[in-house]
């Protein structure tokens, strides 16, 4: 496959299957971010049992901003006063999106859980380094009609975010790596 063919295949895979089962147009990363954040209820997979961990900070921040994040951690029953689920498939009522804060090796397995649970939006968290991003997991999502955000810290996109998250976004804009 030459480079032009690879680009066409990649763009096709980025097509999002809309709720009614029809294909939508290719969404930009920013459109996928806005679509994800347009869902007020979603799972956060890999939330730590440690209250000072960034995953817990993110859980609290989403709740303070009016979202209904559902924590997922097989080793906890409750976090921040809300029920915690061991697996995505156990969440009732089901969620349409999942924010993954997992090591890349675990992300590969979690995206399969997402597909099994009917989740159509996945955000693989990354602030620095690899974060939760796995190339195999991205390919799986694309091949299974799951809208995927491979990287980025959601805090940069929340309205009224703290100055250092806005600074992070500004630095990415200057560096040319801010999503479009």
C-alpha positions as CSV (number, residue, x, y, z in Angstrom):
1,X,0.0,0.0,0.0
2,X,1.5,3.4,-1.0
3,X,1.3,6.6,1.1
4,X,-1.8,7.9,-0.7
5,X,-3.7,4.7,-0.2
6,X,-2.7,4.6,3.5
7,X,-4.1,8.1,3.9
8,X,-7.4,7.2,2.3
9,X,-7.7,4.1,4.5
10,X,-6.9,6.1,7.6
11,X,-9.5,8.8,6.8
12,X,-12.1,6.1,6.2
13,X,-11.3,4.5,9.6
14,X,-11.7,7.9,11.2
15,X,-15.3,8.0,10.0
16,X,-17.7,7.9,12.9
17,X,-20.7,5.7,12.9
18,X,-23.5,8.0,14.0
19,X,-26.2,6.6,16.4
20,X,-28.6,5.7,13.6
21,X,-25.9,3.4,12.0
22,X,-25.1,5.7,9.1
23,X,-21.6,7.0,8.4
24,X,-20.8,10.6,9.2
25,X,-18.0,12.7,7.8
26,X,-14.5,12.5,9.0
27,X,-14.3,14.4,12.3
28,X,-11.3,16.4,13.3
29,X,-9.6,15.7,16.6
30,X,-11.2,18.9,18.0
31,X,-14.7,17.8,16.8
32,X,-14.1,14.5,18.5
33,X,-13.1,16.3,21.7
34,X,-16.2,18.5,21.6
35,X,-18.4,15.5,20.9
36,X,-16.9,13.6,23.8
37,X,-17.3,16.5,26.2
38,X,-20.9,17.0,24.9
39,X,-21.7,13.7,26.7
40,X,-22.3,14.6,30.3
41,X,-22.1,11.0,31.5
42,X,-19.1,8.7,30.7
43,X,-16.8,6.3,32.4
44,X,-13.3,7.1,33.7
45,X,-11.3,3.8,33.5
46,X,-8.3,3.4,35.8
47,X,-9.3,5.9,38.5
48,X,-6.8,5.4,41.3
49,X,-7.8,4.5,44.9
50,X,-5.2,7.1,46.0
51,X,-7.2,10.4,46.7
52,X,-4.2,12.6,45.6
53,X,-3.7,10.8,42.3
54,X,-4.3,12.9,39.2
55,X,-7.1,10.5,38.0
56,X,-9.0,11.4,41.2
57,X,-8.4,15.1,40.6
58,X,-9.8,14.7,37.1
59,X,-12.8,12.8,38.5
60,X,-13.5,15.6,41.0
61,X,-13.0,18.3,38.4
62,X,-15.5,16.7,36.0
63,X,-18.1,16.4,38.8
64,X,-17.6,20.1,39.7
65,X,-18.1,21.1,36.1
66,X,-21.5,19.3,36.0
67,X,-20.5,16.1,34.4
68,X,-21.4,12.6,35.7
69,X,-18.2,10.6,35.5
70,X,-18.5,7.0,36.4
71,X,-15.3,5.6,38.0
72,X,-14.1,2.1,36.9
73,X,-11.5,0.2,39.0
74,X,-11.8,-3.5,39.7
75,X,-10.4,-2.9,43.2
76,X,-12.8,-0.3,44.5
77,X,-16.5,-0.2,45.2
78,X,-16.8,3.6,45.7
79,X,-14.8,6.7,44.9
80,X,-15.6,10.3,45.8
81,X,-19.0,9.2,47.1
82,X,-20.2,7.5,43.9
83,X,-20.4,3.8,43.0
84,X,-17.3,2.4,41.3
85,X,-17.6,-0.4,38.8
86,X,-15.1,-3.3,38.2
87,X,-15.8,-3.4,34.4
88,X,-17.4,-1.2,31.8
89,X,-20.0,-3.9,31.0
90,X,-21.4,-3.6,34.6
91,X,-22.3,0.1,34.4
92,X,-26.0,0.7,34.6
93,X,-27.4,2.6,32.9
94,X,-24.6,2.1,30.3
95,X,-22.4,5.0,29.2
96,X,-21.6,6.1,25.6
97,X,-18.0,7.2,26.3
98,X,-14.9,6.2,28.3
99,X,-11.9,8.2,29.3
100,X,-9.0,5.7,29.7
101,X,-6.3,6.5,32.3
102,X,-4.7,3.1,32.0
103,X,-1.2,1.8,31.0
104,X,-1.0,1.2,27.2
105,X,-0.9,-2.6,27.7
106,X,-4.1,-2.4,29.6
107,X,-5.7,0.0,27.1
108,X,-5.5,-2.7,24.5
109,X,-7.8,-4.9,26.6
110,X,-10.1,-2.0,27.8
111,X,-11.0,-0.9,24.2
112,X,-12.3,-4.4,23.6
113,X,-14.4,-4.0,26.8
114,X,-15.7,-0.7,25.3
115,X,-16.7,-2.5,22.1
116,X,-18.5,-5.2,24.1
117,X,-20.3,-2.6,26.2
118,X,-21.4,-0.7,23.1
119,X,-19.3,2.4,23.9
120,X,-18.7,4.6,20.8
121,X,-16.4,7.3,22.2
122,X,-13.0,6.6,23.7
123,X,-10.5,9.2,25.0
124,X,-7.0,7.8,25.7
125,X,-5.5,10.2,28.2
126,X,-2.1,11.7,27.7
127,X,-0.4,14.7,29.3
128,X,3.2,13.8,28.7
129,X,4.8,10.6,27.5
130,X,2.7,7.8,26.1
131,X,-0.1,8.1,28.6
132,X,-2.9,5.6,27.9
133,X,-2.3,5.7,24.1
134,X,-1.6,2.4,22.4
135,X,-1.3,2.1,18.6
136,X,-3.0,-1.3,18.6
137,X,-5.9,0.1,20.7
138,X,-6.3,3.1,18.3
139,X,-6.4,0.6,15.3
140,X,-9.0,-1.5,17.1
141,X,-11.2,1.5,17.8
142,X,-10.9,2.7,14.2
143,X,-11.8,-0.8,12.9
144,X,-14.8,-1.1,15.1
145,X,-16.5,2.3,14.5
146,X,-15.4,3.8,17.9
147,X,-14.5,7.5,17.8
148,X,-11.1,7.8,19.4
149,X,-9.1,10.7,20.8
150,X,-5.5,9.3,21.0
151,X,-3.9,11.6,23.6
152,X,-4.5,15.0,25.1
153,X,-5.4,16.0,28.6
154,X,-9.1,16.7,29.0
155,X,-8.4,19.5,31.5
156,X,-7.1,21.7,28.6
157,X,-10.6,21.6,27.0
158,X,-12.8,22.1,30.1
159,X,-14.5,25.5,30.3
160,X,-13.1,27.6,33.1
161,X,-10.1,25.3,33.6
162,X,-7.2,26.3,35.8
163,X,-4.5,28.6,34.4
164,X,-1.9,25.9,34.2
165,X,-4.1,23.7,32.0
166,X,-4.8,26.7,29.7
167,X,-1.0,27.3,29.7
168,X,-0.5,23.7,28.6
169,X,-2.9,24.3,25.7
170,X,-1.2,27.6,24.8
171,X,2.3,25.9,24.7
172,X,0.8,23.1,22.5
173,X,-0.6,25.8,20.2
174,X,2.8,27.6,20.0
175,X,4.5,24.2,19.3
176,X,1.9,23.4,16.6
177,X,0.6,20.3,18.3
178,X,-2.7,21.6,19.5
179,X,-5.6,19.6,18.0
180,X,-7.6,21.1,15.2
